[in-house]
């Protein structure tokens, strides 16, 4: 039976503190009076005219509305208290401020035109919604506009060009986020603020999210976010859906996407509404793709995939807060490319059943390369998630109690036998129940404090014919507190978290038929030795942001992180097909701890935005895998099969240095012209080792990106928000690689050019009928291998002498978005 581990003393103390801080007891929620209507008007600071269609959102309350034709807005059921409001309008500076919803005073603001975006708000990992420039923790937001203008094959691919962010890929369908050189379980992925628990340890496991359902993404770099558990050593990536609609509205949206390279077709339908506080949003998605292609490999056999996804929520938003029931279902089938080819022609070959249980190989036909059919090896991922998200207002000063609970089931099947192509060889059943309780105390003398506890229980079972990791049970609990204080131009924030995790791995014995047998069976082989490991430690951060002026900000932060080893690092023992290697875990691994220093400066004016962020991250007990060789320089210990290496998990001391620099220039009077540039770098070394082992594996190379974009508000009566862009992406050579034991190889530099254009098409009244986005990635069809591509280490093509499989060549994407207002 699944149970939770909670530590609630900190929460109870906070509740008592809040009660003492309020002069009168809070009224029960059922009798609480709503705040008086909160109204206001937004105008243009230069002309004084009202701004229609501007968005007014309370992020912490998940309530929003839009201004009418005169620029006026009104909320009728906000709770009383002091909350952050964010006001956005295209072409104007975003305004963020804290308001008292119970004062009865209207909010009248004059917005100033601006070509740069300097007022974005972050809600991930903070004590209240906070302007990004006032948060000491390095944070990046990828908004809906950028996502729509980006051609991607999955949710992580859509954000992988953000400064400081990269991706480890296995073909077009599988992408794992890398934040400043760290990945896998060191990055916590959130789905609308709640942890997404799949098979994060695996190289060939992507993130189980529908990319068309993402409105914007918040990326926290480093261990400064303490609300989500100890694994957030590298950072947190929160994929967020759109906010609830304004009262009285019902809308629908259709999305169609086609990409030429792999004939990807994506279709997505959404319906959302808000009637008398009853909110809902539901989305269904179908996506199918054939094999992708490039100049050297042609079409890459068995690199296609398909998905059926559904997600949404239903709930109520009232003056007492909100309560939402959430769900998502992600169902993906994908091929796993191994790169096996005919030695004479260089064409891909595949396994075929010959009869009598025998397996042979044959050259893949042109029709098979072009089709949407998937062959072995392939995998099927089914991820179901059901949860509740409650945010209850306590008292009339803005205190909030947030309660989240989720149940997730992740099924991962791998099919690798041509004789029995529908029988799973590997079959993992992962069930997770998790909950989090957070109390956001009312603001007191400029102090914002949140305290809470979280717990998680996992159960993983092996249901297939082969075994890579042991079955296990995992229990975790933690307590935390995060505080923020504003002292004039200085914003201080920090926090502390303590976690305990226990992993119980089950033993497994195999008989002569390689199937499980009871312990003590004569001749049985020990596949997994049972073990129990307990890890506990603390995480913390302390930082400051100094706003020297409205334009200039300095930031500094120091943070300590902690991560327990995952089940693969502790107990794996088997062939990991998707990574083309045999892996052996180490149950004696200790937990990783890190100390990260961040410093940054940013300057933003009406026409220029400049920022530099630097970091140093020292990690003790850094866990990574390396190839095992015998004295002859070949793989040892086990018979792994052709071109499958033996890898073991080891530990060491590591230091990562680097940062990101951005410069966005919008020359006056050509305010429509945007020249945006960024540079990202990471230097990662292992300390106290021989010179040939000094570099860490899978570290992204230096990357420079430059984009020239033109934005035009209106072209004629029917075209609005027109844009055109040209982007250069320079990936430098990665010669700092973990070459010991033939684990990694160097990667040469390559340059990609991308282009895009799009527009909204409106009717005579100015209402958007549809939006169209055209994107061309890899405009000149460059043949390249990303340093973080797993397919780089596939088999040698002896007809050409090239090792591995190359990344996707030129692709043209067309995306059509059709919004409908039903009420």
N, C-alpha and C positions, 0 to 999 in steps of 0.2 A: 504494500500500500504506500502511496506517495504521501509525504508529509513535508512540512516546511520547518526551517530553522529560523527563528526570529529572535532578535535582541531589541527589546522595546523600551528599555529604561530611559534611553536618551529622548525618545519620543514623548514619554510620559512627563519627563522633566520639562520639556519644552512646552507642553500643554499647560502645566502648572505655572510656568513663567508667564505665558500669555494671559492666563486668567488673572494673575496679580497685576499685570500691566494695564488692564482695562478697568475703568472706574465702575462700571455696572455689568452684571452678568449678561451674556449674549442671549437674545431671545431664541427659542427653539426654531429650527429651520422652517417648520410648517406654519409658523405665525410671523416669520420675519417679513417686514415691510420692504418692498423693493425701493431702490433709490428713485427719486423723482426722474421724469424723463431727462435723459442727457442729450442736449442738443448743441448745435453749433453751425458755423458757416465757414467755408474755405474760399479764399479769394486769391487772385493774382496780385502779388505785391506791387507790380509795376502799373497795371491797368485798373485794379480794384474790382475787376469783374469776377463773378462767381465761377468756381471750377466744378463743372459737372463730371460725374464718373470717377471722382477721387475715392480711394479706399480708406476707410476708417476702421481700424481693427484693434481689439483688445486681445493680444496673443495669449495671455494667461487665462482668459475666460472663454476662449474660442468663440467669440462673438464679433461680428463685423457688419458693416453696411457700406453703402456707396452714396455719394452726394447726388442730389437731384439737379435739375437744369439750372437752378439758381445758386448751386454750391452748398445747399443746406443739407444737414443730416440729423437723424434723431434715433435714439435707443429708448425703448420703453420698459425693458425688464432687466437692467443691469443691477447687480448687487451693490450694496454700499461699501465703500472703502477706497483706498488709494491704489490705483492700478496703472500700469504702463499702457499708453495708447500709441499706435503707430499710424501715421498718415502718409499715404503714397499717392502720387499722381505723375503720370508719364511726363518727363521733361522738367520736373521740379525736384528740389531737394526734399528728401524724406524727413519728416518731423517726428521725433520721439520725445515724449515727456510723460511724467507721472501726473495724473489728475485725480481729484476727489469726486467720485461719481455721486456722492450724496450732498454736495454743496448746493445743487440747484443752479449753478452758474454756467452759462453757455460757453463753449469753447470756440472762439472766433480767431482764426489764424490767417495770415497772409503768407502764401508760399512763394519762394523766390525761384525763378528759373535756374536750372543748372544742367550741365552736360555730364557731370560725374555723379556717381551714386555714393553718398557718404553717410547715409542715415539708416542702414540696414539694422534689423533687430534680430538678436539671437535668443532662443528660448531653451536651448540644450545645455544642461549642466550648470545653470545659474540659479540664484535665489529668487530672481524675478526676471521677466523679459527685459533685456538690456541692449542698448545700442552697441553694436560691434566695436565701435571706436572707444567705448568706455569699459570694455572688458579686458583685463590683463592677459587672459588666456588667448593664445593665437587661434583665431576663428575665421573661417571663410564660408560664405554663403553662395551657393549656386542657385540662381532664381529660375523661375519658369521660362522667362524669355530666353536665357542662355540654353536651357534644356531643349526648348523647341527648335533652336537654331543649330543644334548639334545632331549629327548623324551617329547613331550608336546601335549596337546589337544587344545590349543589356544595360541594367541600371548602373553598374559600376563603370562600364565603358563610357557612359555619358558624363561622368565627373572626372575621368582619369587624366584630363589635361589641365586640371586645376593646379596652380603652383603648390608644390610640396606633396602632391598626390600622384601615384602611379598605379599600375595594375599588373599582377601576375596572371598570365593567360594560358589557357589550354584550348586553342581554337577560338572561334567567334562566340561561342555560347558561354564559356566559363571565364569569369574575371574575378579576381580577389583583390580588394583594395590594399594599397601600400601607402602608408603615411610616414613621410620622412625616413624611408628605408626600413620600416617595421611593418609586419603583416601578420596573417593567420590569426591566431587567438589573441594577439596583442592589439588588435583593432576590434572594438565593440561596434556592431552594427545594430541600429535601432530602426524599428518600423513604427513611425508615429510615436516615438518616445518610449517604446517598450522593446526589450532585448529580442533580437532575432536569433534563435538557437537552432542551427542546423549542424552540418558536419564541417565546422570551420577549420578543423585541423587538416583537411584533405586538400591536396593541390588541385584536384579535378572537381571540387565542389564550389559552385558559384554562390551568389546571394539570392535567396528565394524571394524575389520581389518583382512585381509587374512594373516595368519601367514607365509605362504610359499612365500609371496611377500616381506618379510622383509629381508634386507641385514645386517643391524646392528642397534643397539639401543643405544641412548645416554640418560643417566639418570642424571638429575640435582637434587641434594638433597637440599631442603630448598628454601626459597623465594628469592634467589639471582639472579634468572633469571627474568628480567623485561620486556622482549620484547613481552610477550604473554598474558598479562592481569592479573587482580587482583586475579584470582582464584588459581594462582600458589603458594599458601602459603606453601604447602608441597614439591613442586618441579615440574619438567617437565619431561615427558618421550616422547622422539621423536623416532618414528619408521620410519626408513629411508630405501628407496629402493636403489638398486645399482646405482652408478654414470653412466652417459652416456658412451657408448662405444667409443674407439678410432676411428678416421676417417677411413672410408672405410671398416668397419667390420659389418657383420650381423651374429647374433648368435641365437640359440634356446636352450631351456632347458626343460627337462621333469623331474618331481618329482613323485615318488610313495612311499606311506608310509602305512604300516599296523601295527596295535597294537593289541595284542592278548586279552587283558583284556576285552575290550568292542567291539572287532571286528571292530575297526576304520579303514576305508579305506580313504586315501587321495590321490588325483591325481591333478597335477598342470602342466600347459604348459605355456611357456613364449617364446616370440619372441622379439628381440631387434636389433637395427641397428643404424648406423651413416653414411650417404652418403652426402658428401659435406655440412656438418653442419646440415642436416636434421636428427633429433634424434627421435626415438620412442622406446617404451617399452610397451608391452601388455601382460597380464597374465590372465588366466582363471583357476579356482580351483573348484573342487568338493570334498566334504568331507561328510562322513556318518558314524555314530557310533550307536551301540546298547547300551543297558543298561550295565553300568559297574558293577563290582562285587568285593566283599571282603569276608574275611573268616567268619565274623559274620552274614552279611545280605544276603549272596549269591548274586544273581543279583538284583540290586536296580531298582525296577520297575519304568519305565517312566523316566529314566535318559539319554536316547539317544538323538541324535541331528543330523541334516544334514545341509549342506551349499552349496550354489552356489555363487561364488565370481568372480568378474572381476575387473581389475584395470589397469592403465597405463597412458601414456602421449604421446604427439606428439609435437614437437617444433623444434626450430632452435637454434644453438649455433654459434655465429659469433664473430668478433672482437669487436662489439659494446655491447656484452653481450649475454643473452639468453632470449627466451620467450617460455614457455611451456603451453600447454593446458592439464590439468590433469583430471582424472575421477576415480571413484571407485564405485562399486556396491556390497554391502554385503547383503546376503539374507540367513537367518538362521531360521530353525524351531527346537524347542527343547521342550522336556518334562520337567515338573516341579514336582519333587518328593515330596510327602507330608508325606510318611512314614506310612500311615494307614495300619494296619495289623489285621488279624484275631486273636482274643484274645486267642484262643485255640492252633492253629497250629503255629502262628507267621508268617504265609505267608502274603505277600502283598495282599491287596484287592483293587478293583477299582469300580468306579461308573458305573452303566449300566442303560439304559433306559428300563422301564418296560411297557411302553404304557400308554396312557392317561395322559401324562405329569408327570408321577411318576418316581422316581429315586430310585434304589436299589443298592446293592453292591454284588460283587462276588469275590471269590478268584482268583487271577491271575494265569493262566496256565503256564506251563513250556514253551510252544511255544510262548506265549505272552512276557515272560521274555527275550527270546532269539531273538525275531524279531526286525527289524528296525522300526516297526510301533510305532507312537507316539499316546498317549491317552490324555484325559483331566485330569488335567489341562495342557495346553501346551501354548507356545507363538510363535509368528512369528515376526521376526525383518527384516525390509527392510530399508537399509540405502543407499541413492544415494547421490553422491557428484560430483560436477563439479566445476573446478576452473581454474584460470590462475596464473602463477608464472613467473614474469618478473624480470630480473636483468639487468639494463641498465648502461653502463659505461659512466661516466661524466668526461670530461677532460682527459688529458694524465697522470695524477698522481695517478690513481687508485680509484677515487671516484665512488661510485655505488649508484644507486637508485633502491630499491627493492619494487615491487608492487605485492601484493597478493590479490586476491578476490575469494570468494568461495560461492557457493550455496549448501546447504545440506537439504535433506528431510529425516527425520527419522520416520518410521511408526512402531509402536509397538502394536500388537494385542495379547490379552490373551483370550484363549478359556477355559471355565471352566464348561460348562453345558453339561452333558451327553445326555440330550434330544435334544439339538441343538448344536452338537459339532463343527459345522463350523460357528457359529454365535459368533462374538467376544463380550465378556463381557466388557473388557477394550480395548479401542482403542485410542491411542495417535497419533496425527499427529503434528510433530514438524518440522517447517521450519526455517532455519537459513540462513541469509546472513551476511557475515563478510568480512572485508577488512583490510589490514595493509599496511602502507606506511613507509618505512625505508630508510633513507639516510645515507650511510656509507661515511663519509668524507675521503678524501685522508690522508694518514699518514703525519703528520706535526711534525717534531722534536721529533719523537717517540710517539706522541699522536695518538690514534685511537679512533674516536668518531662516534657513531651512534645515530641519533635522529629520532623520528617518531611519528606516530599517528595510532590508530586502532579504529575500530567501529564494532558493532554487533547489529543486529536486529533479534529477535526471535518471533515466533508466534506458540503457542501450542493450539490445539483444541481437545476436547473430542468427539469422534465419536461412542463410544460404548454404551452399555446398563447400565453399572455401572460407578461410578465416584470415583476416588481416589484423584486427584488433580484438582484444578480449571483450566479452560482455562485462558491463560494469554498472554500478550505481554511484551517483554523485550527489552529495549534499553540500549546500553552501549557505552561509548566512553572514550578514554584515550590518554594521551601524555606521552612520555618517552624520556630519554636520557641515554646512557650507554657509559662509557669512559674507556680506558685502556692506561697505560703509563708504558714504560719500562725504568728503571734507572739502567743500568748495570745488576747485578744479581737479582734485585727486579722488580717484575711485580705488579703494582697497578691497580685495577679496581673497578668500582663502578657505581652507577646510581640512577636515581630517576624516579618515575612514579606516575601519578595522574589519577584516574579513577572515573567515575560517572556511576551508574547503576540505572535504574528505572524499577520496575515491576508493571504492571497493571493487577490485577487478577479480573476476571469477577464473578459476583454473579450467583448462580444457585439455583433454587427452584424446588422441586419435589412434584408431586401430589400423589394421592393414589396408582397409579400404579408404583411409583418409577421412573417416567419419567419426563423430564423437563416441567414446566408450567410457564406461564408469572408471573411476580411479582404481588402480591396482590391477587392471586387466593386463595379463601377460603380453609382453611385446608392445604395449601401448607407448606412443610417442607423446612427450609433453609439448603441446603446442604453446600453451600459455601457463605460466606458473601464477597462481593466485597471489595477490598482494593487496595491502591496504596502506594508503598514503594519506597523511594529513598535513595540510599547509595552512599557516596563519601568519599574517603580517599586517602592516598598516600602510596606507597611502596618504599623501597630504600635499597641499600646495599653498603658496602665499605669493600674492602679486599686487602690482599697483599700475594704474594708468593715470598719467598726468597730462591733462588737457591744457597745454600752455596757452592755447588760444582756440578759437572756433575752428582753426585750420590745422594746428600742429599738435600732435599727441605723441608722448613717449610711454613705452610700456616695458615692464620687467616682471618676470615670474620665475619662481623656483618650485619644483614639484618632485615628489618621490612616488614612484610607481612600484607595483607588485603584481606578479603573475605566476600562478601555479602551472606546472607542466600539464599538457593535455594528454589524453589517453594514448594517442599515437606515439608521442614522445616517450611515454612510460612503458607501454606494453606491446607495441606493434611487432609482428613477426609473420611476414608474408610478402607476396608479390603485390605491389601497388601498381596495377595495370596502367592507370591514367598517367602516372609519372614515369613509367617504363623503368621501374627499379624494385629491388627487394629491400624492405625496411626492417630494421631491428631496433626495438625500443630499449630503454634503460630505466628500470623501476627505482633506481637509486638517485635519479636526478633530484636536485633541490630547486626551490622556487627562484625565479628571477627577481631582482630588485634593481631599480634604476633611480638616478638622480639627474634631473634635466633642468638646465638653465635656459631661459628665453629672454631675449631683449629685442625691442623693436621701436621704430620711429615711423610715423606716417604724417603726410602733409596732403591736405585736400582743399582745393579752391574751386572756383566755378569752372576753371578750364584745365586744371592740372591735378593729378593725384599721384603721389609717390609714396612708396613704403618699402622698408627693409626689415626683415625678421630673421634673426640668427638664433641658433640653438646649439647646445652641447649636451649630449645624453650619454652618461656613463652607466653601463649595465653590468651587474655582477651576476654570474651564473647564466650568461646568455646561451640559449639552447639552439643548436642547429644540427643539420645532418651532413655527414661527409662520407665519401666513398671509402670502402675498406678494400685494400689490396694486399696480396700476399708478397713474399719475397721476390717473386718473378715479375711483379708489377701487374698481375692480372687479378680478377676478382677471386675472393677466397671464401671459405667456410661453407657455402651452400651452392648447390647447382641451381643457378638462376635462369638458365636459358640464354639464347643468343641475345647479345646487346642489352641485357638487363643487368645493371650493376647492383652490388650489395652496398647498402648505406646504413650507417648507425648514427644514433643521436648522441651528441657529446655537448659539453659545456665549456665556457671560457669567460674571460673578462673582455668586454667590448666597449668601444667608445665611438660615438657617432657625432659628427660635426656637420654643420651646414646651415642652410636657410633659403629664403626666397626674397627676391627683389622685384617690384613691379613699378612701372611708369606708364601712366595713361595721360595722353596729351590731347586736348581739344582746342585747336588754335582759334582765337577770336579774329575775325567775325565768322569764321567757318565752323559754327557750333555743331553743324551736322556731321563733321568729320571727326572720327575717333582713331587715334593711333595708340594701341595698347601693347605693352611689352612686359614680359616676365622672364625671370631666370631662376632656376631651382638647382640646388646641388646638395649632395650628401657625401661625406667622407666617413667610411666605416672601417674600423680596424679591430682586430683581436689582439689583446695585449699579452705579453710574456710568452710568445710562441715563436718558432722559427720563421724566417722571412717569407718562406713560400706559403705560410698559413696565415699571414697577417690580415688579409682582407676577408670580410664577411661575404657569404653567398647571397645572391639575389638582391643586390643593392642597385637601384636605378642609376643610370648615367646622368651627367649634367644635361640640362635641357633648357633651351632658349626658345621662346615663342613670341612672335610678333604678328599683330593683326591690324590691318587697315580696314576700317568700317565706316560706311556712310549711313546715317539714320535720317530719314525724311518723314516728318509728321504727316504730310498730306501731299499727294500728287493728283491733282484733279479732284473731282467730286467722289469718285468711287474707291480710290486707293489710299489707304492710311497706314502709318507705321511701316513704311517701305524701308528696307535695308539691303545693303550689299556688302560683302566682306571678302577679304583675301588674307589668308593666314599662312605664315611660315612656321614650321616646327623643326628646329635643329636639335637632334639627339647626338651628343658627342660620343666619341669612342669610350667604351668601358674597358680599360686596361687594368683596373683595380678589381680583380676578380679572385675568387677562392679557387686557385688552380691546383692546390695540393690534392693528391689522391685522384687526380683527373675528375674532380667534382664539377668544376666550371671551366668555361673557355672565354677568351676575350670576345668582345663584340665591336665591329667597326662602326664608325659614325654613319649617319644617314640623315638626309634632309627631305622633309615632306612639305608639300603645298596643299592647302585645302581652300575651298572657295564656297561661298553661299550667297543666296539672295532670297527675299521673301516679302510678303505684303499681306495686309488685311484688305479684304474686298467688302465694301459697305454698300447699302442701298441709298436711296435718295435722302432718307432721313438721317443718315450717318450710322445706322445700326450695322454691326459686322455680320455679314452673311457667311463668310468662311475665311480662313487663313491658309496660305500656302507657303511652304518652306522648301527650298531647293538647296542641296548640299552636295559638294563633290569632295570626297576625301582621297588623299594620295593622287592629286590631280595628274601628275606625270607618270603614274604607274611604276613607282620605284620598287624594286625588289629588295627587301630588307628583313632582318631578323631582330626583333626586340630582345634586349638582354634579359627581360623578364618573361620571355615566352618559353613554356615547357616544351613546345614542339621543336625548339631549337636543338634538342638533344635526341630527336628521333633518329632512325637508322640512316646510314650513308646511302646516297644515291650513286651507285658505282658507275652508272652511265655518264654522270656529270662530275663526280668527285665531290659534290657538295654534301655537307652533313646537315641533317634535320630538315624541317619544313619551314617555309618562309611565311611571313605575315600577309595579311590581305592586301591585294593590289587596289587599283583604282575602283571606286564605287560611287555611283550617283544615287542620291536619295531624294525622294519626293514625299513630303508629308502634307496631308490635308487635314485641317481641324475645322469642324463645323459646329458652332455653338447654337443652341436653340433655347429660347425663353418660352416656357410653357405657361407660366403664371407670373 
